[in-house]
């Protein structure tokens, strides 16, 4: 999706049905109520590399297209804020975790197939960068791993996913966001008493 000259997206903007607060603020002052960020995904011709932001601008002045008597607020809608690095390879089905104002994407599928890359996205600026591993052993490429953040050790913890052969994985890894290094926390678990592959 690429925006046209007037900021639209040639009828291809992502569609979202966001429930907006409809009660008028008692003091008449409004503040932005938040945003939704859409990163990559699957398009008609493969993985996408764009980053979109849907902002709810709390405006109580109705736009011209709104019927008289309608109650706001009215959102400003979608705008393209960036692209993922990687020469148009795109990214879909990545594990994801928000830490503060940063979205971490782990693994997923690019146009070249499953990956185990790590991408850091600044949610305010829309900038994204691939984080190169500082060396050592890395997990196998995978799509849809489960990801969480370990605040005590400042690391992403990554479980499972599906490998290039379609096999569910049950290994557990950590990615240190300060040193950009991977470490295995638990090998593949097999048999009874193992968590189900994600």
CORUR-V303479 format. One record per backbone hydrogen bond with DSSP energy under -0.5 kcal/mol. NH is the residue of the N-H (numbers start at 1). CO is the residue of the C=O. If there is no record, write none. Layout:
BEGIN
{{NH;CO} {NH;CO}}
END
This chain:
BEGIN
{{4;8} {7;4} {12;9} {18;16} {19;17} {20;18} {28;25} {33;56} {36;54} {38;52} {39;37} {40;38} {40;50} {41;91} {43;41} {43;46} {46;43} {48;41} {51;82} {52;38} {53;79} {54;36} {55;53} {55;77} {56;34} {57;55} {58;56} {59;57} {59;74} {62;60} {66;63} {70;67} {73;59} {74;59} {76;55} {77;55} {79;53} {81;51} {82;51} {84;49} {89;86} {91;48} {92;109} {95;106} {97;104} {99;97} {99;102} {102;99} {103;121} {104;97} {104;102} {105;119} {106;95} {107;117} {108;142} {109;92} {110;113} {111;89} {113;110} {115;108} {118;131} {119;105} {120;129} {121;103} {121;119} {122;127} {123;101} {123;121} {126;122} {129;120} {131;118} {132;130} {134;180} {142;115} {143;162} {144;93} {146;159} {148;157} {150;155} {151;149} {154;150} {155;150} {156;175} {157;148} {158;156} {158;173} {159;146} {160;171} {161;169} {162;143} {163;167} {166;163} {169;161} {172;186} {173;158} {174;183} {175;156} {176;174} {176;181} {177;154} {177;175} {180;176} {181;176} {182;135} {183;174} {185;172} {186;172} {190;188} {194;191} {198;169}}
END
